Amino acid sequence: QNYALHVLSGLLIWNFFAQSTTAAMNDLVWSGGLLGRIFVPKAVFAVAALGTGLINLTLALGAYVIIAMALGASLPGTILLLPVPILLTALFTLGIALMVSTAAIYFPDTVPMYEVLLTAWMYLTPVIYPVEVLPDNLNSILRFNPLYPLVTSFRDILIEGRFPDGGMLISASLVSLGTLLLGWWFFTRKAREYAYRI
Protein backbone atom coordinates (compact mmCIF):
# COMPACT_ATOMS: atom_id res chain seq x y z
CA GLN A 1 0.00 0.00 0.00
CA ASN A 2 1.07 3.61 -0.45
CA TYR A 3 3.18 4.70 2.52
CA ALA A 4 2.24 8.36 2.04
CA LEU A 5 -1.46 7.50 2.38
CA HIS A 6 -0.70 5.27 5.37
CA VAL A 7 0.94 8.19 7.18
CA LEU A 8 -1.68 10.70 6.05
CA SER A 9 -4.57 8.52 7.24
CA GLY A 10 -2.93 8.14 10.65
CA LEU A 11 -2.34 11.87 10.93
CA LEU A 12 -5.98 12.58 10.06
CA ILE A 13 -7.36 10.73 13.04
CA TRP A 14 -4.46 11.68 15.35
CA ASN A 15 -4.76 15.41 14.62
CA PHE A 16 -8.48 15.23 15.27
CA PHE A 17 -7.83 13.73 18.70
CA ALA A 18 -4.88 15.96 19.64
CA GLN A 19 -6.34 19.25 18.43
CA SER A 20 -9.79 18.63 19.95
CA THR A 21 -8.50 17.73 23.40
CA THR A 22 -6.02 20.61 23.46
CA ALA A 23 -8.64 23.11 22.28
CA ALA A 24 -11.16 21.91 24.88
CA MET A 25 -8.62 22.34 27.66
CA ASN A 26 -7.51 25.80 26.53
CA ASP A 27 -11.07 27.03 25.93
CA LEU A 28 -12.19 26.12 29.44
CA VAL A 29 -9.09 27.59 31.09
CA TRP A 30 -9.45 30.89 29.21
CA SER A 31 -13.18 31.14 29.89
CA GLY A 32 -12.80 32.13 33.53
CA GLY A 33 -14.26 35.60 33.06
CA LEU A 34 -17.27 34.26 31.21
CA LEU A 35 -18.01 31.56 33.78
CA GLY A 36 -17.96 34.16 36.54
CA ARG A 37 -20.56 36.38 34.84
CA ILE A 38 -23.14 34.08 33.28
CA PHE A 39 -24.25 30.50 33.65
CA VAL A 40 -22.71 28.33 30.95
CA PRO A 41 -22.74 24.53 31.03
CA LYS A 42 -19.08 23.77 31.58
CA ALA A 43 -19.03 20.79 29.23
CA VAL A 44 -20.04 23.03 26.33
CA PHE A 45 -16.40 24.01 25.77
CA ALA A 46 -15.32 20.40 25.28
CA VAL A 47 -18.31 19.65 23.05
CA ALA A 48 -17.68 22.77 20.95
CA ALA A 49 -14.01 21.85 20.54
CA LEU A 50 -15.06 18.37 19.48
CA GLY A 51 -17.52 19.80 16.94
CA THR A 52 -14.82 22.01 15.46
CA GLY A 53 -12.50 19.02 15.31
CA LEU A 54 -15.11 16.98 13.43
CA ILE A 55 -15.54 19.76 10.88
CA ASN A 56 -11.78 19.97 10.39
CA LEU A 57 -11.59 16.18 10.04
CA THR A 58 -14.31 16.21 7.38
CA LEU A 59 -12.44 18.88 5.41
CA ALA A 60 -9.18 16.96 5.81
CA LEU A 61 -10.86 13.80 4.51
CA GLY A 62 -11.84 15.73 1.39
CA ALA A 63 -8.20 16.69 0.90
CA TYR A 64 -7.21 13.06 1.52
CA VAL A 65 -9.51 11.87 -1.27
CA ILE A 66 -7.95 14.34 -3.70
CA ILE A 67 -4.40 13.28 -2.73
CA ALA A 68 -5.30 9.59 -2.94
CA MET A 69 -6.70 10.04 -6.45
CA ALA A 70 -3.62 12.03 -7.48
CA LEU A 71 -1.43 9.15 -6.28
CA GLY A 72 -3.47 6.67 -8.29
CA ALA A 73 -5.06 4.94 -5.32
CA SER A 74 -8.62 3.69 -5.54
CA LEU A 75 -11.13 4.52 -2.84
CA PRO A 76 -12.70 1.39 -1.31
CA GLY A 77 -16.45 1.05 -0.96
CA THR A 78 -15.95 0.64 2.78
CA ILE A 79 -15.25 4.38 3.00
CA LEU A 80 -18.99 4.76 3.63
CA LEU A 81 -18.41 3.02 6.99
CA LEU A 82 -15.94 5.67 8.20
CA PRO A 83 -18.52 7.23 10.55
CA VAL A 84 -18.14 4.14 12.79
CA PRO A 85 -14.47 4.62 13.80
CA ILE A 86 -14.89 8.40 13.69
CA LEU A 87 -17.78 8.22 16.18
CA LEU A 88 -15.82 5.91 18.48
CA THR A 89 -12.79 8.21 18.30
CA ALA A 90 -15.02 11.22 19.01
CA LEU A 91 -16.39 9.56 22.16
CA PHE A 92 -12.86 8.72 23.33
CA THR A 93 -11.69 12.24 22.50
CA LEU A 94 -14.53 13.83 24.47
CA GLY A 95 -13.73 11.68 27.49
CA ILE A 96 -10.04 12.65 27.42
CA ALA A 97 -10.97 16.31 26.80
CA LEU A 98 -13.16 16.38 29.91
CA MET A 99 -10.42 14.84 32.03
CA VAL A 100 -7.58 17.10 30.90
CA SER A 101 -9.83 20.17 31.13
CA THR A 102 -10.60 19.37 34.75
CA ALA A 103 -6.93 18.76 35.52
CA ALA A 104 -5.96 22.07 33.87
CA ILE A 105 -8.30 24.01 36.15
CA TYR A 106 -6.71 22.63 39.31
CA PHE A 107 -3.13 22.33 38.02
CA PRO A 108 -2.04 25.16 35.66
CA ASP A 109 0.99 23.17 34.47
CA THR A 110 -1.32 20.61 32.89
CA VAL A 111 -1.44 22.46 29.55
CA PRO A 112 2.30 22.34 28.73
CA MET A 113 2.64 18.88 30.29
CA TYR A 114 -0.18 17.54 28.15
CA GLU A 115 1.43 18.92 25.01
CA VAL A 116 4.63 17.02 25.86
CA LEU A 117 2.59 13.91 26.62
CA LEU A 118 0.86 14.19 23.24
CA THR A 119 4.20 14.16 21.44
CA ALA A 120 5.26 10.99 23.24
CA TRP A 121 1.81 9.45 22.77
CA MET A 122 1.95 10.00 19.01
CA TYR A 123 5.18 8.03 18.71
CA LEU A 124 3.66 5.26 20.81
CA THR A 125 0.73 5.09 18.40
CA PRO A 126 1.10 3.59 14.88
CA VAL A 127 0.50 6.94 13.18
CA ILE A 128 3.61 7.37 11.02
CA TYR A 129 4.76 3.76 10.92
CA PRO A 130 3.09 0.41 10.21
CA VAL A 131 2.76 -1.74 13.30
CA GLU A 132 4.21 -4.69 11.38
CA VAL A 133 7.73 -3.19 11.50
CA LEU A 134 7.86 -3.51 15.30
CA PRO A 135 9.28 -6.54 17.11
CA ASP A 136 6.65 -8.89 18.51
CA ASN A 137 7.31 -7.86 22.13
CA LEU A 138 6.80 -4.15 21.34
CA ASN A 139 3.80 -5.00 19.21
CA SER A 140 2.15 -6.69 22.17
CA ILE A 141 2.80 -3.69 24.42
CA LEU A 142 1.49 -1.28 21.79
CA ARG A 143 -1.90 -2.97 21.90
CA PHE A 144 -2.44 -1.54 25.38
CA ASN A 145 -2.46 1.93 23.82
CA PRO A 146 -6.16 2.97 23.83
CA LEU A 147 -5.71 4.76 20.49
CA TYR A 148 -4.36 1.65 18.80
CA PRO A 149 -7.73 0.00 18.01
CA LEU A 150 -9.20 3.36 16.96
CA VAL A 151 -6.41 4.21 14.51
CA THR A 152 -6.32 0.65 13.19
CA SER A 153 -10.09 0.52 12.65
CA PHE A 154 -9.97 3.86 10.83
CA ARG A 155 -7.18 2.61 8.54
CA ASP A 156 -8.84 -0.75 7.89
CA ILE A 157 -11.86 1.01 6.44
CA LEU A 158 -10.12 3.88 4.67
CA ILE A 159 -7.09 2.09 3.19
CA GLU A 160 -7.46 -1.67 3.50
CA GLY A 161 -11.05 -1.65 2.27
CA ARG A 162 -12.29 -4.02 4.94
CA PHE A 163 -14.48 -3.81 7.99
CA PRO A 164 -12.42 -3.87 11.20
CA ASP A 165 -11.84 -7.16 12.98
CA GLY A 166 -14.66 -7.88 15.40
CA GLY A 167 -12.34 -8.06 18.39
CA MET A 168 -10.67 -4.82 17.39
CA LEU A 169 -14.03 -3.08 17.03
CA ILE A 170 -15.26 -4.35 20.38
CA SER A 171 -12.03 -3.19 22.00
CA ALA A 172 -12.36 0.25 20.39
CA SER A 173 -16.00 0.52 21.55
CA LEU A 174 -15.21 -0.44 25.14
CA VAL A 175 -12.26 1.95 25.29
CA SER A 176 -14.31 4.82 23.89
CA LEU A 177 -17.39 4.36 26.06
CA GLY A 178 -15.35 3.67 29.18
CA THR A 179 -13.21 6.77 28.65
CA LEU A 180 -16.27 8.93 28.01
CA LEU A 181 -18.01 7.73 31.20
CA LEU A 182 -14.87 8.19 33.26
CA GLY A 183 -14.25 11.64 31.80
CA TRP A 184 -17.85 12.73 32.40
CA TRP A 185 -17.76 11.51 36.01
CA PHE A 186 -14.40 13.20 36.60
CA PHE A 187 -15.55 16.47 35.01
CA THR A 188 -18.93 16.80 36.73
CA ARG A 189 -17.72 16.02 40.26
CA LYS A 190 -16.39 19.56 40.81
CA ALA A 191 -18.12 21.47 38.02
CA ARG A 192 -19.59 24.06 40.41
CA GLU A 193 -16.13 25.07 41.56
CA TYR A 194 -14.69 25.82 38.13
CA ALA A 195 -15.69 29.49 38.02
CA TYR A 196 -13.85 30.10 41.32
CA ARG A 197 -10.78 28.10 40.36
CA ILE A 198 -10.04 29.66 36.97
Secondary structure, 3 states (H helix, E strand, C coil): CCHHHHHHHHHHHHHHHHHHHHHHHHHHHCCHHHHHHCCCCCCHHHHHHHHHHHHHHHHHHHHHHHHHHHCCCCCCHHHHHCHHHHHHHHHHHHHHHHHHHHHHHHCCCHHHHHHHHHHHHHHCCCCCCCHHHCCHHHHHHHCCCCCHHHHHHHHHHHHHCCCCCHHHHHHHHHHHHHHHHHHHHHHHCCHHHHHHHC
